[in-house]
Amino acid sequence: MHTNSGTTTLRVRPRVWLGLVAFVAYLAVFYAIWIVNGIDYARVGESEDTLLRWYVAPLAGGLVVLLITISLFGWWRPALRETRRLPKSAAVVPAIMAAVAILNLVFGEFSRVTMTMWLFLVVGSVLVGFNEELAARGQLFVALRSRFGEVGVWFLSTALFSLLHLPNFFFGIGALAFLQVVIQFGLGSVYYLAFRSTGSLVPAMLLHGLWDFSTFSSSLPYAGLAAPFLGIAGFVVALVLVVKERRRSPAPRVS
């Protein structure tokens, strides 16, 4: 079990099952709002109405769950901070991903996007970056590190992040959801690198939000076409670095 005396300062001692409870509770509220609002995932960015009901509303509901659970646990500090960083070179893939998202915004097609849609896109993208990074990486790292080394933390948290996209099979994209799960495992590895190379979850939140903002706002699929290649790079770099880290020193500890 990978804990230290620092965990005693937390309101609730980290346990894997507690992190999973917070993760599942977030998803339960998110998907419940989707179902009530009649989600069609392929049309999320279609109009002001779809963005409000299928993007902003479920993320706002999920935000409430995360604020309550993580506050009850007292895990905010270790969920948002990384005490030991990966080499600065680990930030290269996240930087490339950010550049792709920005280029997608520069060269994208936005004639259908109204001012209200821009507002909902900004709000929703901020929320998706904050929520999903906090649920699937920040607080989940705290929980997983109570039992697993860093290879397990990276793999399990990234796998859970990718699997949260699997229900999209039932929400309008069918078998493409399986491809999305695979790609999101790679992109989740990129977000992992952003977190661990900077020592803060905020860059991963910003990158995640920027990526979703770019892909949902533009009707041209430039970023989507680059996603598999970014995912492969993220997976390979993360795997190599966490294996090297394991050989070099003990797993990072919660503080």
C-alpha positions in Angstrom: 0.0 0.0 0.0 1.6 3.3 -1.1 0.7 5.7 1.7 2.6 7.9 4.1 2.0 10.0 7.2 0.8 12.8 4.9 -2.4 10.9 4.4 -3.3 11.3 8.0 -3.9 15.1 7.4 -6.7 14.3 5.0 -10.3 14.2 6.4 -10.8 10.7 5.0 -8.0 8.3 4.4 -7.6 7.5 0.7 -9.1 4.1 -0.4 -9.6 2.8 -3.9 -13.3 2.2 -3.4 -13.8 5.8 -2.2 -12.3 7.2 -5.5 -14.5 4.8 -7.5 -17.6 6.0 -5.5 -16.9 9.6 -6.4 -16.2 8.6 -10.0 -19.3 6.6 -10.4 -21.5 9.1 -8.6 -20.3 11.8 -11.0 -21.1 9.6 -14.0 -24.5 8.6 -12.6 -25.6 12.2 -12.3 -24.1 13.2 -15.7 -25.7 10.3 -17.6 -29.1 10.7 -15.8 -29.3 14.3 -17.0 -28.4 13.1 -20.5 -31.1 10.5 -20.5 -33.7 12.9 -19.1 -32.8 15.5 -21.8 -32.8 12.9 -24.6 -29.2 13.0 -25.6 -28.0 12.5 -29.2 -24.2 12.6 -28.9 -23.6 13.2 -32.6 -25.6 16.4 -32.4 -24.2 18.0 -29.2 -22.7 21.0 -30.9 -25.6 21.5 -33.3 -27.5 24.5 -31.7 -27.9 26.6 -28.6 -30.5 24.2 -27.2 -28.4 21.1 -27.7 -25.3 22.7 -26.1 -27.3 23.8 -23.1 -29.2 20.5 -22.5 -26.5 18.0 -23.5 -23.2 19.9 -22.7 -23.6 22.5 -20.0 -26.5 21.0 -18.0 -25.0 17.5 -17.3 -21.6 18.9 -16.6 -23.1 21.4 -14.1 -24.9 18.5 -12.3 -21.7 16.5 -12.2 -19.7 19.5 -10.9 -22.0 19.6 -7.8 -21.3 15.9 -7.1 -17.5 16.4 -7.3 -17.6 19.5 -5.1 -19.5 17.6 -2.4 -17.6 14.3 -2.5 -14.1 15.7 -2.7 -14.8 18.3 0.0 -16.2 15.5 2.2 -13.0 13.5 1.6 -10.8 16.5 2.1 -8.7 15.5 -0.9 -8.5 18.8 -2.7 -4.8 19.5 -2.2 -3.4 16.1 -3.4 -6.0 15.9 -6.2 -4.8 19.2 -7.7 -1.0 19.0 -6.9 1.6 16.6 -8.0 4.5 16.2 -5.5 7.0 14.6 -7.9 7.1 15.5 -11.6 8.1 13.6 -14.7 10.8 15.2 -16.9 9.9 18.4 -18.7 10.2 16.5 -21.9 6.9 14.8 -21.0 5.1 18.1 -21.7 6.0 17.9 -25.4 3.0 15.7 -26.4 0.5 17.9 -24.5 2.0 21.0 -26.1 1.6 19.4 -29.6 -2.0 18.6 -28.7 -2.7 22.2 -27.6 -1.2 23.4 -30.9 -3.4 21.1 -32.9 -6.5 22.4 -31.0 -5.5 26.0 -31.6 -4.9 25.3 -35.3 -8.3 23.7 -35.5 -9.8 26.9 -34.1 -7.8 29.1 -36.5 -8.7 27.1 -39.7 -12.0 25.7 -38.6 -15.5 26.6 -39.9 -17.7 28.4 -37.5 -20.4 30.1 -39.6 -23.2 28.2 -37.8 -22.0 29.2 -34.3 -24.0 32.0 -32.7 -22.9 34.3 -29.8 -25.0 32.2 -27.3 -23.5 29.0 -28.7 -20.0 30.4 -28.1 -21.0 31.2 -24.5 -22.3 27.7 -23.9 -19.2 26.2 -25.6 -16.9 28.2 -23.3 -18.8 27.3 -20.1 -19.2 23.6 -21.1 -15.5 23.3 -22.1 -14.3 24.8 -18.8 -16.6 22.4 -17.0 -15.6 19.3 -18.9 -11.9 20.0 -18.4 -12.4 20.6 -14.7 -14.8 17.8 -14.1 -13.3 15.0 -16.0 -9.7 15.7 -15.0 -10.7 15.9 -11.3 -12.9 12.8 -11.5 -10.7 10.6 -13.6 -7.3 11.8 -12.7 -7.0 14.1 -9.7 -9.1 12.5 -7.0 -8.7 9.0 -8.6 -4.9 9.4 -8.3 -5.3 10.0 -4.6 -7.4 6.9 -4.2 -5.4 4.6 -6.5 -2.1 5.5 -4.9 -3.3 4.1 -1.6 -2.8 0.7 -3.2 -1.0 0.8 -6.6 2.3 2.0 -7.9 2.5 4.6 -10.6 2.2 2.2 -13.6 -1.1 0.9 -12.1 -2.2 4.5 -11.3 -1.6 5.6 -14.9 -3.2 2.6 -16.5 -6.2 2.2 -14.3 -7.1 5.9 -14.2 -6.7 6.3 -18.0 -8.7 3.1 -18.6 -11.6 4.4 -16.5 -11.4 7.7 -18.3 -11.6 6.0 -21.6 -14.4 3.7 -20.5 -16.6 6.6 -19.4 -17.1 7.2 -23.1 -18.4 3.7 -23.8 -22.1 4.6 -23.0 -22.0 6.8 -26.0 -22.8 3.5 -27.8 -26.4 4.0 -26.6 -26.4 7.8 -27.0 -26.2 8.2 -30.8 -22.9 7.0 -32.2 -23.3 3.2 -32.0 -20.2 1.1 -32.6 -18.0 4.2 -33.1 -18.1 4.4 -29.3 -15.6 1.5 -29.2 -13.2 3.5 -31.4 -13.7 6.5 -29.2 -12.8 4.5 -26.1 -9.5 3.4 -27.7 -8.6 7.0 -28.8 -9.6 8.4 -25.4 -7.2 6.0 -23.7 -4.4 7.7 -25.7 -5.7 11.2 -25.1 -6.1 10.4 -21.5 -2.4 9.5 -21.4 -1.6 12.9 -22.9 -3.6 14.6 -20.0 -1.7 12.4 -17.6 1.5 13.7 -19.0 0.3 17.3 -18.7 -0.5 16.7 -15.0 2.6 14.9 -14.0 5.1 17.1 -16.1 3.8 20.4 -14.6 3.0 19.4 -11.0 -0.6 20.8 -11.3 -3.9 19.4 -12.6 -4.8 22.8 -14.0 -2.8 22.5 -17.2 -4.5 19.1 -17.9 -7.9 20.8 -17.2 -7.1 23.6 -19.6 -5.8 21.3 -22.3 -8.8 19.0 -22.0 -11.2 22.0 -22.1 -9.4 23.5 -25.1 -9.5 20.3 -27.0 -13.3 19.8 -26.5 -13.9 23.5 -27.3 -12.0 23.1 -30.5 -13.7 19.9 -31.6 -17.3 20.8 -30.7 -17.2 24.4 -32.1 -15.7 23.6 -35.6 -17.6 21.7 -38.2 -14.3 20.6 -39.8 -12.6 17.5 -38.4 -9.0 18.5 -38.4 -8.4 17.9 -34.7 -10.4 14.6 -34.8 -8.1 13.3 -37.6 -5.0 14.1 -35.5 -6.5 12.5 -32.3 -5.4 8.9 -33.0 -1.8 10.0 -33.7 -1.7 12.1 -30.5 -3.2 9.2 -28.6 -0.5 6.8 -29.8 2.2 9.3 -28.9 0.7 9.9 -25.5 0.4 6.2 -24.7 4.0 5.4 -25.7 5.6 8.3 -23.9 3.5 7.8 -20.7 4.3 4.0 -20.7 8.0 4.6 -21.2 8.3 7.3 -18.5 6.3 5.5 -15.8 8.2 2.3 -16.3 11.5 4.2 -16.0 10.2 6.0 -13.0 9.3 2.7 -11.3 12.8 1.3 -11.9 14.4 4.5 -10.6 12.5 5.2 -7.4 9.4 4.4 -5.4 5.9 5.4 -6.6 4.8 9.1 -5.9 3.0 9.5 -2.6 0.0 11.3 -1.5 0.7 14.5 0.5 
